Amino acid sequence: MISLTREQHDRLDTINKANAGFLTVREVAEKLSLSERQVQRLKREVQEHGPAALVHKNTNRLPAHALSEKTKERILAIRKKPGYEKSNFKHFQELLETKHGICISYSALYRLLKSEKIVSPKKRRRFKVHRRRKRRPQAGSLLQMDASPYDWLSIGELLALHGAIDDATGQATGLYLCKNECLLGYHETLHRTIGAFGIPESIYADRHTIFRSPNEDKAKAVDAPPGIKANETQLGRAMSELDVQIIAARSPQAKGRVERLWETLQSRLPVEFEINGIKDVDAANAFLSDYIYALNSEFAVEPQECDSAFLSLEDGKNLEHILCIKEERTLDNGQEFSYKGKRFQIKADQPYANWLPPKAKITVMASPRIGIMAAYKNYVFETKPATEKRAKVKTKEPKKPVDPSVYRSESAWEPKDGLAWKPGLPTYRESLEIIHEIFTRPYASVKKEKGPTGNKNRSDQKTMTGVSVSI
């Protein structure tokens, strides 16, 4: 049974008066705001079918493109699965299409979930008004880099995700997860960026001491006291070798594009990790190397200019020999040098290794990718731990001949604990520990910042631990 609305009742009464001859067709047309032809059609249909003629023929009929009850039940069952209940509505729509083959519009999905009293976990908050900076016209002209501490793996532990995003296109060029914000995380992010896209013209980052010396502003001041020197950081030195300019931002809002990226990833990545069963850092980094392409296909835009500013690495340059720690040392007569309290030696079975002169100034290069190597005049040599020479055990000799019956041989001096020498480096494990010690060195943060998720104070000291490497 179909009941008429109040408007349909009024229209039926007017049509009945017209059929009875109390109103003319023109009067009915003016009253109902219809054409005379339409009034004639309604009069005829009311006479034939009665009040049902005024009800639309699609009333109570299911549209052809409407979701079936079976599909609705399936969507609601998927929503209750682990991981899916944490996704926002837009992300859930993408997961339904990619993982389950269910194509549904955002508005239809929104109405379905709202009808079941399901609320999106992504909260909206009011933002302060800031002037927008125009995008760079070319891809590769400017990269924004940063790291965000968050419980990415949903294990109750804060991990630092390092990332870079292109200012012109909004493409994420590299993502890498570490225990803490550290030099290794930025090195690996740059490795992925340069390998997939190329070398950018400039990098826009915060004033963290990984990027710049804390004395840089003091040294550039007009009234700077004498003796203040701003040493170049290891990352700054690497960017100088690649001819990349580092621009220091004075607020998180200045590099708002990468801050916005963190808000997007904090809503999506934990869901992706949980659905794919990822619970450790190594598996997460392997997943992130491919995930950025799906992310870019969803959020990247076209640049104003088609020509890219990304440059390829010059022939003859090794990126692993640039993105590393470099320090100066001096060789001794045995082609050995001291590094981080340990002794290392140039391997002799290499071309030109025996040509190194004594007291030569070498550059020690260290990173988890290459281990510990030495460079001399554009030649790079592998090293090995140097074994310490065993010291001779000296005994206490009598100052003058004495009667053998008086001299006691058991009074001879013996080294403490039976060792007359310091143990050397028997394996490469101690070399590995040295590299970890370098990359886990605390870095002082300049100031505390607000992240996209609220007042999250960054630690005064940022380190990296627990990264598995091999030499």
URJOUR-V249519 format. One record per backbone hydrogen bond with DSSP energy under -0.5 kcal/mol. NH is the residue of the N-H (numbers start at 1). CO is the residue of the C=O. If there is no record, write none. Layout:
BEGIN
((NH,CO) (NH,CO))
END
This chain:
BEGIN
((9,5) (10,6) (11,7) (12,8) (13,9) (14,10) (15,11) (16,12) (17,13) (18,14) (19,15) (20,16) (21,17) (21,18) (22,17) (23,17) (28,24) (29,25) (30,26) (31,27) (32,28) (33,29) (34,29) (39,35) (40,36) (41,37) (42,38) (43,39) (44,40) (45,41) (46,42) (47,43) (48,44) (49,45) (50,45) (50,46) (52,49) (53,50) (54,51) (55,52) (59,56) (61,58) (66,63) (72,68) (73,69) (74,70) (75,71) (76,72) (77,73) (78,74) (79,75) (80,76) (81,78) (84,81) (85,81) (86,83) (87,84) (92,88) (93,89) (94,90) (95,91) (96,92) (97,93) (98,94) (99,95) (100,95) (100,96) (101,97) (102,96) (103,101) (104,102) (109,105) (110,106) (111,107) (112,108) (113,109) (114,110) (115,111) (116,112) (116,113) (117,114) (118,113) (119,117) (123,121) (141,138) (143,202) (144,165) (145,143) (145,204) (146,163) (148,161) (150,159) (152,150) (154,151) (159,150) (160,178) (161,148) (161,159) (162,160) (162,176) (163,146) (164,174) (165,144) (166,171) (167,142) (170,166) (173,164) (173,171) (174,164) (176,162) (178,160) (186,182) (187,183) (188,184) (189,185) (190,186) (191,187) (192,188) (193,189) (194,190) (195,191) (196,192) (197,193) (198,193) (199,311) (200,198) (201,140) (203,245) (204,143) (205,203) (205,247) (209,444) (211,208) (212,208) (216,213) (219,215) (220,216) (221,217) (221,218) (224,221) (228,225) (229,227) (231,229) (235,210) (237,233) (238,234) (239,235) (240,236) (241,237) (242,238) (243,240) (244,239) (245,201) (247,203) (247,245) (248,246) (249,205) (249,247) (254,251) (255,251) (255,252) (256,253) (258,255) (259,255) (260,256) (261,257) (262,258) (263,259) (264,260) (265,261) (266,262) (267,263) (268,264) (269,265) (270,265) (272,268) (273,269) (274,270) (275,271) (276,272) (277,274) (278,273) (279,277) (284,280) (285,281) (286,282) (287,283) (288,284) (289,285) (290,287) (291,287) (292,288) (293,290) (294,290) (295,291) (296,292) (297,293) (298,294) (298,295) (299,295) (300,296) (301,169) (305,137) (309,139) (310,139) (311,199) (317,314) (319,317) (321,318) (322,319) (323,319) (324,322) (325,366) (327,364) (329,362) (331,360) (332,336) (335,332) (337,344) (339,342) (342,339) (344,337) (345,384) (346,335) (347,382) (350,348) (353,350) (355,352) (356,353) (359,331) (360,357) (362,329) (362,360) (363,375) (364,327) (364,362) (365,373) (366,325) (367,371) (371,367) (373,365) (373,371) (374,381) (375,363) (376,379) (379,376) (381,374) (383,372) (384,345) (386,343) (394,392) (397,395) (406,403) (407,403) (409,407) (411,408) (412,409) (418,415) (419,416) (425,386) (426,424) (430,427) (432,428) (433,429) (434,430) (435,431) (436,432) (437,433) (438,434) (439,435) (440,436) (441,438) (443,462) (445,460) (451,449) (451,454) (454,451) (456,454) (457,455) (462,443) (468,466) (469,467) (470,368))
END
